[in-house]
Amino acid sequence: MNRTKLLIDAIVKGLQEKKGHNIVLVDLREISGAICQYMIICEGNNPIQVSALTDFTRDAVNSELKEKPVFVDGLRNAQWVVLDYGTVIVHIFLPKIRSFYRLENLWEDSKMTLIPDIY
């Protein structure tokens, strides 16, 4: 199986296990000038959950693939955290911050897949 696909699966598993919701996989491979191949966007209900989603996702990816993010930002206030894995960038938002920035709208020409909530 492709390494990027394994990475996506590990990230989604981590987000779902900590009850991340409204998870969207954005396929940017056909978008000229995109900074990564895929983006995963999700929400946590409050800063504590956003931090937990971040930590659990990092742990899940490290446990399954022995891979750490190249860059992490936003943990200080945990309203919008970014985990950069190179080919995949993860955005974990509070709902009001996500609706303000509307990242999905910036990439509306790309293929988007809604990942079901598991709880």
Buried (B, 14 or more C-beta within 10 A) or exposed (E): EEEBEBBBBBBBBBBBBBBBBBBBBBBBEEBEEBEBBBBBBBBBEEBEBBBBBBBBBBEBBBEBBEBEBEEBEBBEEBBBBBBBBBBBBBBBBBEEBBEEEEBBEEBEEBEEEEBEEEE
